[in-house]
Amino acid sequence: MSTDYPSPPQIDPSPFAFGIVCARFNESLTQSLLDRVLEILQEQGKPSELVIERVPGSHEVPAGLSLLADSGRFSCLIGLGVVIKGATSHHHLVAESAGNAIQSLVVQHRLPIINGIVVTDDLNSAEERITGTLDRGREFAHAALEMARLRQKWT
């Protein structure tokens, strides 16, 4: 696990439109993740557009992202979810299939999409990454800002 987070550049979000698809499963954690992403995205101003869609779980995040990508309205999309290991290895299936689907959407739509699905082996690790010192929501938001700026530069 990397904890060497680079210093993010200051980026004005006002020229960019962001779409966020957030899972409801593990709701208190996904809401905290979403809240942190929104806080960072709006820290330097307001994006030109900000759309938030909720889906049942992390497995449905790519379908929601695909619908938003089809609209052609967004500078960058963010998919958020939390997958925690249970009694079986089902969490690996969900995380891997969602990650592969998100990457396919990136290539298909030529659109930056941040994979903000946090996958952990236990609740404590999830909390550390979302509401603790690791702050993955911050990372996802800064990555979205940088990628939106890069897309603007090259399209």
C-alpha positions as a LaTeX table, in Angstrom:
\begin{tabular}{lrrr}
\hline
Residue & $x$ (\AA) & $y$ (\AA) & $z$ (\AA) \\
\hline
Met1 & 0.00 & 0.00 & 0.00 \\
Ser2 & 1.41 & 3.33 & $-1.02$ \\
Thr3 & 1.21 & 6.19 & 1.43 \\
Asp4 & 3.55 & 8.48 & $-0.53$ \\
Tyr5 & 0.85 & 10.78 & $-1.85$ \\
Pro6 & 2.20 & 13.42 & $-4.26$ \\
Ser7 & 1.43 & 17.08 & $-3.70$ \\
Pro8 & $-1.52$ & 17.86 & $-5.96$ \\
Pro9 & $-1.43$ & 20.92 & $-8.20$ \\
Gln10 & $-4.01$ & 23.65 & $-7.66$ \\
Ile11 & $-6.56$ & 23.27 & $-10.45$ \\
Asp12 & $-9.58$ & 25.50 & $-11.02$ \\
Pro13 & $-12.54$ & 23.12 & $-11.49$ \\
Ser14 & $-14.79$ & 25.70 & $-13.16$ \\
Pro15 & $-14.08$ & 24.69 & $-16.79$ \\
Phe16 & $-14.83$ & 21.03 & $-16.10$ \\
Ala17 & $-17.91$ & 18.83 & $-15.89$ \\
Phe18 & $-17.71$ & 15.85 & $-13.56$ \\
Gly19 & $-19.99$ & 12.85 & $-13.28$ \\
Ile20 & $-19.88$ & 10.64 & $-10.21$ \\
Val21 & $-21.45$ & 7.21 & $-9.89$ \\
Cys22 & $-21.51$ & 6.07 & $-6.27$ \\
Ala23 & $-22.60$ & 2.69 & $-4.91$ \\
Arg24 & $-25.05$ & 2.56 & $-2.02$ \\
Phe25 & $-23.78$ & $-0.76$ & $-0.60$ \\
Asn26 & $-21.71$ & $-0.07$ & 2.55 \\
Glu27 & $-23.63$ & 3.19 & 2.58 \\
Ser28 & $-22.01$ & 5.05 & 5.46 \\
Leu29 & $-18.57$ & 4.46 & 3.94 \\
Thr30 & $-19.58$ & 5.25 & 0.37 \\
Gln31 & $-21.30$ & 8.43 & 1.56 \\
Ser32 & $-18.15$ & 9.49 & 3.41 \\
Leu33 & $-16.11$ & 8.76 & 0.30 \\
Leu34 & $-18.52$ & 10.80 & $-1.85$ \\
Asp35 & $-18.55$ & 13.67 & 0.65 \\
Arg36 & $-14.76$ & 13.87 & 0.61 \\
Val37 & $-14.59$ & 13.79 & $-3.19$ \\
Leu38 & $-17.17$ & 16.58 & $-3.41$ \\
Glu39 & $-15.33$ & 18.67 & $-0.82$ \\
Ile40 & $-12.07$ & 18.49 & $-2.76$ \\
Leu41 & $-13.67$ & 19.03 & $-6.18$ \\
Gln42 & $-15.31$ & 22.21 & $-4.92$ \\
Glu43 & $-12.38$ & 23.47 & $-2.82$ \\
Gln44 & $-11.12$ & 25.90 & $-5.47$ \\
Gly45 & $-14.53$ & 26.79 & $-6.95$ \\
Lys46 & $-17.44$ & 25.02 & $-8.58$ \\
Pro47 & $-17.20$ & 22.72 & $-11.58$ \\
Ser48 & $-19.25$ & 23.80 & $-14.59$ \\
Glu49 & $-21.38$ & 20.70 & $-14.03$ \\
Leu50 & $-21.51$ & 18.09 & $-11.32$ \\
Val51 & $-23.83$ & 15.10 & $-11.64$ \\
Ile52 & $-24.14$ & 12.41 & $-8.98$ \\
Glu53 & $-25.91$ & 9.11 & $-9.61$ \\
Arg54 & $-26.35$ & 6.36 & $-7.02$ \\
Val55 & $-26.40$ & 2.66 & $-7.92$ \\
Pro56 & $-27.00$ & $-0.41$ & $-5.74$ \\
Gly57 & $-23.42$ & $-1.66$ & $-5.44$ \\
Ser58 & $-19.89$ & $-1.52$ & $-6.81$ \\
His59 & $-20.73$ & $-4.12$ & $-9.44$ \\
Glu60 & $-23.24$ & $-1.67$ & $-10.94$ \\
Val61 & $-20.86$ & 1.30 & $-10.96$ \\
Pro62 & $-19.50$ & 0.58 & $-14.48$ \\
Ala63 & $-23.03$ & 0.46 & $-15.94$ \\
Gly64 & $-23.78$ & 3.86 & $-14.42$ \\
Leu65 & $-20.47$ & 5.24 & $-15.69$ \\
Ser66 & $-21.24$ & 3.91 & $-19.17$ \\
Leu67 & $-24.54$ & 5.76 & $-19.26$ \\
Leu68 & $-22.89$ & 9.01 & $-18.21$ \\
Ala69 & $-20.04$ & 8.51 & $-20.68$ \\
Asp70 & $-22.54$ & 7.98 & $-23.50$ \\
Ser71 & $-23.87$ & 11.49 & $-22.91$ \\
Gly72 & $-20.58$ & 13.08 & $-24.02$ \\
Arg73 & $-21.05$ & 15.87 & $-21.44$ \\
Phe74 & $-18.23$ & 15.16 & $-19.02$ \\
Ser75 & $-14.56$ & 16.07 & $-18.68$ \\
Cys76 & $-13.97$ & 13.18 & $-16.29$ \\
Leu77 & $-16.02$ & 10.56 & $-14.46$ \\
Ile78 & $-15.49$ & 9.04 & $-11.03$ \\
Gly79 & $-16.80$ & 5.66 & $-9.90$ \\
Leu80 & $-17.04$ & 5.19 & $-6.13$ \\
Gly81 & $-17.69$ & 2.09 & $-4.10$ \\
Val82 & $-16.52$ & 0.06 & $-1.14$ \\
Val83 & $-15.98$ & $-3.69$ & $-1.32$ \\
Ile84 & $-15.09$ & $-5.48$ & 1.92 \\
Lys85 & $-14.20$ & $-9.15$ & 2.14 \\
Gly86 & $-16.89$ & $-11.35$ & 3.60 \\
Ala87 & $-16.96$ & $-15.08$ & 4.27 \\
Thr88 & $-16.23$ & $-15.92$ & 0.62 \\
Ser89 & $-13.95$ & $-14.55$ & $-2.08$ \\
His90 & $-16.86$ & $-12.82$ & $-3.85$ \\
His91 & $-15.25$ & $-9.43$ & $-3.16$ \\
His92 & $-12.41$ & $-10.31$ & $-5.55$ \\
Leu93 & $-14.89$ & $-11.04$ & $-8.34$ \\
Val94 & $-16.71$ & $-7.74$ & $-7.80$ \\
Ala95 & $-13.54$ & $-5.68$ & $-7.59$ \\
Glu96 & $-11.86$ & $-7.29$ & $-10.57$ \\
Ser97 & $-14.87$ & $-7.23$ & $-12.87$ \\
Ala98 & $-15.70$ & $-3.62$ & $-11.96$ \\
Gly99 & $-12.09$ & $-2.53$ & $-12.47$ \\
Asn100 & $-11.84$ & $-4.26$ & $-15.84$ \\
Ala101 & $-15.16$ & $-2.78$ & $-16.96$ \\
Ile102 & $-14.09$ & 0.72 & $-15.93$ \\
Gln103 & $-10.82$ & 0.40 & $-17.82$ \\
Ser104 & $-12.71$ & $-0.79$ & $-20.91$ \\
Leu105 & $-14.93$ & 2.30 & $-20.70$ \\
Val106 & $-11.88$ & 4.55 & $-20.54$ \\
Val107 & $-10.57$ & 3.11 & $-23.80$ \\
Gln108 & $-13.98$ & 2.90 & $-25.49$ \\
His109 & $-14.99$ & 6.49 & $-24.72$ \\
Arg110 & $-11.51$ & 8.08 & $-24.66$ \\
Leu111 & $-12.61$ & 9.65 & $-21.40$ \\
Pro112 & $-10.78$ & 9.74 & $-18.07$ \\
Ile113 & $-12.59$ & 7.66 & $-15.48$ \\
Ile114 & $-11.25$ & 7.39 & $-11.95$ \\
Asn115 & $-11.67$ & 3.95 & $-10.40$ \\
Gly116 & $-12.59$ & 4.97 & $-6.86$ \\
Ile117 & $-13.69$ & 1.55 & $-5.66$ \\
Val118 & $-11.96$ & 0.85 & $-2.37$ \\
Val119 & $-11.35$ & $-2.87$ & $-1.81$ \\
Thr120 & $-10.26$ & $-4.17$ & 1.59 \\
Asp121 & $-10.12$ & $-7.33$ & 3.65 \\
Asp122 & $-11.87$ & $-5.83$ & 6.67 \\
Leu123 & $-13.94$ & $-2.91$ & 7.92 \\
Asn124 & $-11.05$ & $-1.31$ & 9.82 \\
Ser125 & $-8.95$ & $-1.10$ & 6.65 \\
Ala126 & $-11.88$ & 0.43 & 4.76 \\
Glu127 & $-12.41$ & 3.04 & 7.46 \\
Glu128 & $-8.69$ & 3.89 & 7.47 \\
Arg129 & $-8.78$ & 4.48 & 3.71 \\
Ile130 & $-11.98$ & 6.51 & 3.70 \\
Thr131 & $-12.43$ & 8.33 & 7.01 \\
Gly132 & $-8.89$ & 7.87 & 8.35 \\
Thr133 & $-5.49$ & 9.20 & 7.48 \\
Leu134 & $-5.18$ & 7.66 & 4.01 \\
Asp135 & $-8.11$ & 9.70 & 2.58 \\
Arg136 & $-8.66$ & 7.95 & $-0.75$ \\
Gly137 & $-11.52$ & 10.35 & $-1.56$ \\
Arg138 & $-8.99$ & 13.17 & $-1.66$ \\
Glu139 & $-6.80$ & 11.15 & $-4.02$ \\
Phe140 & $-9.71$ & 10.32 & $-6.33$ \\
Ala141 & $-10.82$ & 13.95 & $-6.54$ \\
His142 & $-7.33$ & 15.28 & $-7.26$ \\
Ala143 & $-6.81$ & 12.57 & $-9.89$ \\
Ala144 & $-10.09$ & 13.62 & $-11.54$ \\
Leu145 & $-9.04$ & 17.26 & $-11.62$ \\
Glu146 & $-5.66$ & 16.43 & $-13.15$ \\
Met147 & $-7.17$ & 14.10 & $-15.73$ \\
Ala148 & $-9.89$ & 16.60 & $-16.69$ \\
Arg149 & $-7.17$ & 19.19 & $-17.27$ \\
Leu150 & $-5.12$ & 16.72 & $-19.32$ \\
Arg151 & $-8.17$ & 15.85 & $-21.44$ \\
Gln152 & $-8.87$ & 19.54 & $-22.01$ \\
Lys153 & $-5.29$ & 20.03 & $-23.18$ \\
Trp154 & $-5.39$ & 17.19 & $-25.71$ \\
Thr155 & $-8.92$ & 17.19 & $-27.10$ \\
\hline
\end{tabular}
